[in-house]
Amino acid sequence: MKQVEIARRGNFVELPPVGAYVAEIRDVRVVEADRNRGQVADTLEMMIEITEGEFKGRFTEVYEDQKERFDNAKYKGVFRLYLPGDTSADWMDRQFSNNIWCVQESNPGYKWDCDPMKLKGKKVGISMRKRMYTYNGQDRETTEIGQFETVADVKAGKCRPMKDKDKRNKGGSEDSTDGSDFTDVSSQVSVPW
């Protein structure tokens, strides 16, 4: 008889499906990221968790499930925005403005003052979209946070589905943060980043 490692081999916990959800920004960091063709830009990375409904806590569940199975588990509830700057394109500035407006509308009394750390603990709606990509020569499909919505629009069912993001055959691989440099601010969930 062959000796095998005894471990959980069942189904993976899946990411939330395409749709809109009420969530919270659990942590924030600013990093330099390759924007396009070698241009580096300051990027706001936000750790997000769903806080209401059937998929409440799902990003943490997926992360914990992956930690049991893999050495390189990655937290999948990360949303990135390029910070406005002297070299940023108009569409980047509009995208940033629209997403931060959704945070402001979802948190009465909060106004953006260029301090990303004040986003921690804020409620926001998220819109999940389908993302198709190629990894190790195989086409794959997942979901990802595509944009912010207002909490009121999510609860009222006013969010329109987002267009799928197709990154197949573009030389990309699935990207996600490794979780370093984050500190969880939630008293309910502890995700070691």
Secondary structure, 3 states (H helix, E strand, C coil): CCCCCCCCCCCCCCCCCCEEEEEEEEEEEEEEEEEECCEEEEEEEEEEEECCCCCCCHHHHHHHHHHHHCCCCCCCCEEEEECCCCCCCHHHHHHHHHHHHHHHHHCCCCCCCCCHHHHCCCEEEEEEEEEEEEECCEEEEEEEEEEEECHHHHHHCCCCCCCCEEECCCCCCCCCCCCCCCCCCCCCCCCCC
